[in-house]
Amino acid sequence: MHVPARRSVQNEKARTMNRNKLYAVIAALVVASLVLGYLFYKERQKPTGIEIEINDNGISIDQK
């Protein structure tokens, strides 16, 4: 009987699956960090201060 050869094939498959899971986790972390970075950037780009608008309805003043 040559059982060790079969174990090595099973171990290699397990290692490949674990490696693929690791790559998936790393990819998810990269995507999450890119999304959070983009949201932070957009939040910083919002204007601050007072917005004054004059139109047919009158004058509106909004604080941002």
VMD Tcl script that draws the C-alpha trace (Angstrom):
set ca {
  {0.00 0.00 0.00}
  {1.21 3.45 -0.88}
  {-0.91 5.72 1.36}
  {1.55 8.64 1.84}
  {1.23 9.67 -1.82}
  {-2.51 10.07 -1.42}
  {-2.04 12.14 1.72}
  {0.31 14.50 -0.07}
  {-2.28 15.09 -2.81}
  {-4.93 15.78 -0.18}
  {-2.56 18.07 1.73}
  {-1.73 19.94 -1.46}
  {-5.44 20.44 -2.22}
  {-5.99 21.68 1.34}
  {-3.06 24.09 1.05}
  {-4.37 25.38 -2.27}
  {-7.83 25.95 -0.80}
  {-6.32 27.73 2.22}
  {-4.18 29.87 -0.08}
  {-7.23 30.78 -2.16}
  {-9.15 31.73 0.99}
  {-6.21 33.89 2.08}
  {-6.18 35.63 -1.31}
  {-9.93 36.22 -1.05}
  {-9.55 37.77 2.42}
  {-6.70 39.99 1.24}
  {-8.72 41.10 -1.80}
  {-11.72 41.90 0.42}
  {-9.52 43.98 2.73}
  {-8.06 45.88 -0.24}
  {-11.53 46.61 -1.63}
  {-12.78 47.70 1.81}
  {-9.83 50.04 2.30}
  {-10.34 51.55 -1.18}
  {-14.05 52.15 -0.50}
  {-13.35 53.72 2.89}
  {-10.62 55.88 1.39}
  {-12.97 57.08 -1.34}
  {-15.72 57.88 1.17}
  {-13.23 59.79 3.34}
  {-12.02 61.73 0.29}
  {-15.58 62.64 -0.74}
  {-16.40 63.77 2.79}
  {-13.35 66.04 2.83}
  {-14.35 67.59 -0.52}
  {-17.70 68.86 0.73}
  {-17.82 72.64 0.99}
  {-18.11 74.17 4.43}
  {-19.55 77.51 5.47}
  {-22.72 79.27 4.42}
  {-24.61 78.90 1.15}
  {-26.76 81.84 0.05}
  {-29.22 81.24 -2.77}
  {-31.38 83.88 -4.41}
  {-34.10 82.73 -6.80}
  {-37.78 83.31 -7.66}
  {-38.83 81.84 -4.30}
  {-36.78 84.39 -2.36}
  {-33.55 84.13 -0.40}
  {-32.40 80.98 1.35}
  {-29.39 80.71 3.63}
  {-28.05 77.28 4.53}
  {-25.19 76.48 6.84}
  {-23.04 73.61 5.68}
}
mol new
graphics top color blue
foreach p $ca { graphics top sphere $p radius 0.5 }
foreach p [lrange $ca 0 end-1] q [lrange $ca 1 end] { graphics top cylinder $p $q radius 0.2 }
display resetview
